Amino acid sequence: MIFVYNFLQILFLVIGLPLLVPLVLGRRKYRGRIMTRLGFGPAGLLAAGPPGRGKIIWIHALSVGEVTSALPLVRGIRERMPTVVIIFSAATRTGMEVAKQYIKPFVDQVVPAPLDLLFAVNRYIRTIRPDLFILVESDFWPNWLHQLRKYNIPAMLVNGRMSDRSFRRYRRFGFFFKPMFRCLTLLSMQTEEGAAQMRQLGLPGQRILSLGNLKYDTAPAVQQTEDRQEAWRQAAPNIIEDSIVWICGSTHRGEEEIILDTYASLKTGIARLALIIAPRDIGRSREIMRLAETRGLRAGRRTAPPERPGRLLILDTIGELASFYRLARVAFIGGSLVAQGGHNPLEAAAHGVPVLFGPHMEDFREIARDLVQCGGAITVNSKAELTAAVQRILGDDRVRATMSAAAAGLVAANAGVVARHLHEIERLLNNPSGTP
């Protein structure tokens, strides 16, 4: 099947190249990035590493969510194995931005991921020459994985997850996906359910582990007072410091209208109530400001502070949401009132913030379930339920304290995921075949 896959790629390139070349070469923002992803370009790649350094680990993450998940693992590798060379790649532009901001201090180089073209993948592999390849969560590509196996480079999936939709697709097209998954030396899934799904696909059971979700180790423990004060300093002059803050993180189109309507109705009864909206796509910040204006609400943007601090802020920056959760008394997780699969609620929960989300948390199903079961989160299905839940949490100190302790407790109880992964990484570096 890999032959057919590459034949179709060549056919597509022959047909589409005359259209793609003017687009790529005519726009600077595409030109440098695409050339680098082909294995060329001005940025180049780090070859082998400086003399005297240890083995080379190549870690790849798709986009912002996966990069964030990888952060505690990258930190752990650097602390446990200070002499290794770490190359980190991300596929999307926003993923690269977050990686350069948060991952770069712990790695030797951050690079764009190669396109899954045979010559590009080979150029990356021959240049980096990794002793171990680590794939974070997803972004499976046939040439990439097949070539790693061809060069006898062990490949490890970490924080693996699989939605019901993906599982059905993998099972239906098993003739294509099974050979690709078999190229992975070790598959570490977030849950036992995910591990069972991989076994149902016919993969060898000895290669499949359930080591937990790295996101539990992503956010630090509940922050102390001085850190909360630092968060206020970061937010100034955007938010009035005595505000009671409600944060809505990673929101999507169709949710902001509900959130703003809820805020407009609640702030009449909660005079100091402030709202911070962090859209998943920061390019929509002006659109959200217009939605606020139509409701008679004055909003400011993080990148364009108003003349005076207000109580409605659009967080239009990348990578700051997690730190802003320190300000919150309640949080809503976006992508869940609309069918987008939801986003990570643990960044809020780790700070002891009561969590709300809609019914569409498919991408974080187990985490959402555990948060609800422990009492740290509430599922809301409508604007009326969202309004009632925010009002209840902010209006009852005992409810808020109970939910806060439950949310932070769940995160603390599931810590240690990084340590389990580090054990397996060291084993693969010392025994590339992956056999115990």
Sequence and secondary structure as in RCSB ss.txt:
>XXXX:A:sequence
MIFVYNFLQILFLVIGLPLLVPLVLGRRKYRGRIMTRLGFGPAGLLAAGPPGRGKIIWIHALSVGEVTSALPLVR
GIRERMPTVVIIFSAATRTGMEVAKQYIKPFVDQVVPAPLDLLFAVNRYIRTIRPDLFILVESDFWPNWLHQLRK
YNIPAMLVNGRMSDRSFRRYRRFGFFFKPMFRCLTLLSMQTEEGAAQMRQLGLPGQRILSLGNLKYDTAPAVQQT
EDRQEAWRQAAPNIIEDSIVWICGSTHRGEEEIILDTYASLKTGIARLALIIAPRDIGRSREIMRLAETRGLRAG
RRTAPPERPGRLLILDTIGELASFYRLARVAFIGGSLVAQGGHNPLEAAAHGVPVLFGPHMEDFREIARDLVQCG
GAITVNSKAELTAAVQRILGDDRVRATMSAAAAGLVAANAGVVARHLHEIERLLNNPSGTP
>XXXX:A:secstr
 HHHHHHHHHHHHHHHHHHHHHHHHH HHHHHHHHHHTT SSS    S STT   EEEEEE SHHHHHHHHHHHH
HHHHH TTSEEEEEESSHHHHHHIIIIIGGGSSEEEE   S HHHHHHHHHHH  SEEEEES    HHHHHHHHH
TT  EEEEEE   HHHHHHHHHTHHHHHHHHTT SEEEESSHHHHHHHHHTT  GGGEEE   GGGGTS S   H
HHHHHHHHHHTTSB TT EEEEEEEE TTTHHHHHHHHHHHTTTSTTEEEEEEESSGGGHHHHHHHHHHTT   E
ETTB  SS BSEEE  SSS HHHHGGGEEEEEESSTTTTS     HHHHTTT  EEE S  GGGHHHHHHHHHHT
SEEE  SHHHHHHHHHHHHH HHHHHHHHHHHHHHHHHT  HHHHHHHHHHHHHH TT   
